[in-house]
């Protein structure tokens, strides 16, 4: 029998209190980062305190999520997202790149050939707002997203605030698709829908990096999980297959891959599962139909948008130009480079290239192995796809906290053990406070985080001494 989160005994743990304490933490974060003139140390300290408050409340809700109705989790999600709709862009300046890429496409330039500096001018305020790493690089995103960014540019021009709000609407659309698909996918695997919603939809990384940070990963993940649900719904074991639903799912996942190509991994795994279950004639249809469907959707988006296929050319080159310090392969390269400097040799770039190549080869091997296990019915395709995304993060050349959402969305609906869920929740919690809410020097950041630790620790100590911090005990699960 599968493991499920055991039911909590009555302990006084109040969901409403956790809900509104988390809301307060978000409100504090929004307020201190609004530009009210606080010193950077206080912005970091109070902002991280608000972030940590939300994360702790989220973990507390997770202890009781099994017994919560889905509507309650939807309401918490809406209320936690609401203040962030009015926040400044947090944790990343990628929205400035989205604005620039949309304007480049709106002006008729090939956004897969030129960067903001060449197309908009090096002295353009839009260009100057883009990180210096990306001012001379073409867009790294698929034509579906660039077409949407171009449409927003036609509506908002170079206005930053309307551009920000419209891109946040795209993120909310992705969240809405997740809200629809996650509980349905969870039921297919035998996972509690409420647990899946808590772990993936209510995840702090969704709040920080889809709503506040305005990353297009939210739209990509939403389209992907909705498409996977449609495919699995159309191929349900009970009754005849429904090709229209499968086709709609393939279109949705293909559209997600035309935002960020990594979403195609989800289509590979459900494709292998469909192939395994099909008759000999059906296997031919799956083997030919799914790739043809993906190619047709991609061609329709690429040609219909007028953006062409230049995005295929830049897939491997743009994002890897900056060495991501979170990527394990890069860390190994930095280590070798540091040793090389001791002996007067500059080995960093070469070492990073070597480790990135090794990581790519290992990643392909892991993905192939997981596909084989899925085909052999050793694991659910959603679990296999989630582990593949995890392998991409561990072995890939670029890692950002919001990339974790790729794997969280699928593992949340396919992990069947408490241990696995809480490991994933713990990783999410760490990534949820990893990036500071404001820029500053090393001293300001270190001091700000130290103050936040003292504030959170002191508050927890006070609540514990006053017996206001309930202990949670669990009955043993019988399943």
N, C-alpha and C positions, 0 to 999 in steps of 0.2 A: 504494500500500500504506500502511496506517496506521503511524504511529510507535508504537513500544513502547519501554519503558525498556531500554536495552542491557544485556547481561549484564556484571557486574563481573568483572574479572580477580581472581586470588587475591591478596589484599592483607593478609590477617591480620585483616580486620574480622570481629569475632566477634559473631554475632547474640545468643548467650547473654549476652555481656558487656553489650551494649546493652539487652537485656531486663532484666537485673537491676540495671543502673545506673539505668534508668528507674524500676524498682520502688523503689530506694533514694531517688530524688528524691521520689516520691510519699509514701514513709514519712516523710521529713523534713518535707514539707508538713503531713501529718496530725499529726505530733508537735508541731510548733511552734505550730500553731493549736488545740491541744487544751485550752488554758487553763492551761498549766503555770506561768504567771506571768512570762514574758519581757517585757521592754519592747517597745512597739509597733514601734520601729525594728528590733529584732532579729527580731521576728515577720515583718515585711515582708521584711527582708534574707534570712533563711534560707528563708522561704516562697517567695520569688521565685527563689532559687537552686535549690530543689527543683523548682519549675515549669520553669525554664529547662533543668535537667538532663533532665527528662522530654521536653521539646520537642526538644532536641538528639538524644536517643536515638531518638525517633520519626522524625526526619528521617534519621538514619543507617540505621534499619531500612528506610526507604523506598528507599534506594539499592540494597538487595538484595531488595526485596519480590517481584520477579518470580519469583525462584527458590524462594520459600518456599512450603511446602504450606499450604493453608488451615487445617488443624488447628493448625499452629504459631502462626498469627496469632490463632486463637480462644483458644489457651492464653495467649498474651501478653495478650490483652484481658481474660480472666478474672482473671489475676494482677494486672494493673494496676488493675482495678476494685475488687478485694477490700479493700485498705486504706481506700479512700474510703467504703466502706459504714459505717465506724465513725467517720468524720470529722464534725466539726461542719458545719452548712451553710456553704458557702463561696461567696464572690463575690456573694452576693445574699441578701436576706431574704424572697424570694417565698414560701418555705415557710410563713411566718407568715400571709401572705394566704391561702394555700390552707387552712390550719387554720381561719382565721376564716370563710372562705366556706363550708367544709364545715359548721361549726357553725351558721351562719346558716340554711343549707338544712335542717339536721337539726332545728332549732327551729321549722320551718314558715314562716319568713319568705321573702319573694321576694328572692332574692339579686341579682336584676337591677333591683331598685328601691331597696334600702337598702344602706348600707355597714356596716362593723363597728361604728362608733361608735353608730349609731342602733339597730342590732339587738342588739348585745351589751352596750352601755353604754360610755360614753367612758372610764370608769375600770376597765374589765375588763382583766385582765392580757393576755388574748389581743389585745384592741384595741390596747393600749399597745405590744405587740410588733410590730404592723404599722407600716410606714413611714407617717409623717404625711401623705405624698402620697396614700395610698390609704385612709385611715380613714373617709372620707365618700363613697367611690365604690363603685358596684355592681361585681359580678364582670364581667370582660371576656372570660371564657372561655365556650365552648359548653356545652350541657347534658350532653354525654357526660362531660366532665371534672368539672363541678360535681356530677353524680350520683355519680361515683366519690369525690370529696372528701366528699360527704355520707355515703356508706357508710363511709368511713374514720372520720368523726366519730362515727358510731353505734358503731363498734368501739372507738375510742381515746378518745372524749370530748375533753376539752381537754388531754389528755396530749401534751406536745410530742414526747418521744422516740418513743413508738409511732406517732404521726402521721408523723414524719420517716421512720421505717423503712418504713412502709406505702407512703408516696409514693415512696420509693426503689425499692420493689418494682415500682411502675408504670413507673418509668424503666428498670429492668432488663428488664421485659417489652418495652418499645420497643426496647432494644438487642438482645434475642433475635430480634425480628422483623427488625431490620436485618441481623443475622448470617445469617438464612435467605435474605432477599431479595436482598441486594447482589450476591453472586457470581452468582446466576441472572440478574439484570438485566444485569450486566457481560457475561456470555457472549452475551446477545442482541445487544449492540452490537459485540462483538468486542474487548472490553477484558479484560485479565488480571484474573480474579477476585481474585487476591492483591493486586494494586495497588488495586482498589476497596476491599477490606477494610482495607488499610493506611490509605488516604486518608480513608475515611469512618468505619469502625467504630472504628479505633484512634486516631482523631483526638483530640488533647488537649482539644478543645472538648467532646467527648462525656464525657471523664473529669471535667473541671472543672464543666461546667454541667448535665449530665444526672445523673451519679452524685453528685458532691459538692454541686452547686448545686440539685439536685432540681427542675429545670424540666420542665414538662409537654411541652416541645418534643420530648423524646426519645420519648414515647409517640406524639405526633402524627406524627413522621417515621417511626417504626417501622410504624404502621398504614398510612401513605401508601405507603411503598415496597413493603410486603407486598401491599397492594391493587393497586398498579400491576403487580406481577409476576403476580398472579392474572389480571388483565384481559388482559395480553399473552400469558400462557400459554393462556388460553381462546380467544384470537384468533390463535393461531399459524398461520403460513402453510401449514405442512404438515398435511394432514388437515382434517376439518370443524371448524368453530368449536364450542366447548363452552360453551353459554350459562350453565350452572351455575357454571363457573369465573369467567366474566365477571361474573355477578351477585354472586358472593362478593367479587370484587375491588371492584366498585362499592360494596358494603356497607362494606368495610374503609376505602376512601378517604373515603367519606361520614362514617364514624365519626371518622376523623382530622379532617375539617373541622368536626365537632361538638366537637372539642377546641379547635382553632384554625382559623378559617375559611380561612386561606391555603392549606390543603391542597387546596382545591377546584381550584387551578390544575393540579395533576397530573391530575385527572379531565378537565379541559378538553382537555389536550394528547393524552391517549390516546384521548379521544372523537373528536377531529379525525382522528387516525390511523385509528381504526376506520371512521369515516365515509368517508375517502378510499378505503379498501380494499374497502368493501362494494359489493354489487350495488345497483341502484336501489331494490329492495324493502328490502334490508338497511339502506340509508341512512335510510330512513324509520324503521326500528326503532331505529337508533342515535340519530337526532335526537330521537326521542320517548322512547326507553327510558332513556337515561342521565340526562337531567334528571328524569324521573319516578322513577327509582330513587333518585337523590339526595334528591328531595323526600320520597319515602316513608320512607327511612331517617331523615331529619331529623325528620319528623312523628312517627315511632315513638319516637325518643329523647326529643323534646321533650314529647310527650303522655304517653308511657309512664313517664317519670321524674316527671311532675307538675310539671316546671319551666316548661312553656309556652314561648312564643316571645319572651319578653322579651329574650332574649339578642340577637335581631336588632336591637332598638332601640338597644342600647348598643355595637354593633360599632364604630362610628366615633368614639365620643365619649370613652371612658374612657382608653385608653392614651395618647392624644394630649394629655391634659391636662398632662402633664409634658414639658417641652421636652428631648428627648434630645440630649445634646451630641455624640453620635457620628453623628447624622443629617446628611448634607451639606446638606439643605434648611434645617435649623435653623441650621447654621453660617453659611449665607448670611444668615439672619435676624439672628443675633447680630452679624454684621459690619455690616449696615445699622444695627442698633440702636446699635452702638458709635459709628458715624459720627454718628448722630442726636444722641447725648448731647453730642457736641462742640458742637453748635449748640443745645443745650437742649431737644431734642425726644425724646420717648419713642416710638420707632418699632419696638422689638423685637417685641412681640406681633403687631402688624399685618404686619410684614415676614415673620415666620415663617408666618403664615396665607397670605400671598400665595405664598411659595415652596412651601409645602406643597401648595397648589392646583395650582401649575404642575407640581410633581413628580407629583401624582396624574394630571394630564392626560397628561404625558409617559409615565408608567408604563403607562397604558391603551394609548397609541399603540404603545409597545414590545411589550406583550403581544399586541396585535392583529397586529402585524407578524410576530412569532415564530409565532403560530398559523397565519398565512397561509403562511409558509415551511415549516412542518410539513405543512400540507395539500398544498403543492406538492412534497413529498418532498425538500426542500432540506436538512432537518435531522431528526434523530431526535426523536421526541416527548419522550423523557427529557432530551435536551440542551436542547430548547426550554423545557421546564418549569424546568430548572435555571437557565437564563439569565433567565427571568421572575422567579424568586426573587431572583436577583442584582439585577435592576432594582428590585425592591421595596426592597432594602436601600439602594441608591444613591439612589433617588428618594422613598422613604417618609419619613414624619414621625418614626418611632421606629426606632432601631437599637440592638440589644444584641448582645454577642458570640455568644450562643447562637443568635441568629437566623441566623447564618452556616451553621448545620447544615442549614437548609432547602435551601440551594443546594449545599452540599458533598455531601450524600447522592446527589443526582441527577447532578451533574457528575462525581463520582467514578466512576460507572458509564458515563458517556457521553463524557468527554473522551478523545480518541484521539491526543493529542500530548504528548510529554514537557513541552514548554514550558507548555502549559495546566495540566498536573497540578502542576508545580512552582510556578507562580504561585499556584495554589489552596493548595498546601501552605505556601508562604511567607506568604500572608495568614492562614492558620490559625495558623501559628507566632507571628505578631505578635499576633493576638487571644488566643493562648494565654498570653501574659504581660502582657496589657494591663491587666487588673484586678488590684489588689493583694489578697493573701489576708487582709488585716486593715485595719480603719479606722484613721485617724490624721490628724494635721494635715499640711499641705503639706510642712513641713520633715521630718517623720518619713518620709513617703512618698518624698520626693526622696532623702533620705539612705539609706533602706532599699534603693531601687533602685540607688543608686550603689555601695553595699557589695556587692550581688548581682552587679553587673557586674564589680567587682574580683575577687570570689571565682571566678566562672565564667571570666573572662579569665585569671586567674592559674593556675587548674587546667589549662586548655587549653594555656597556654604551657609549664607543667611537663611535661605529657604529650608535647607536641611535642618539647621538648628531650631527653626521655628516649626518643624514638622509640617511644612507646607510643600515639601517635595516628596510625593508619594513613592513608595516602593512598589514595584510591579512583580507579582509572583504569578507563576503559571501552573495550571493543571497539566498533567501529562496528556499528550495527545493520544487518542485511541486509534488513529488512522495512520 
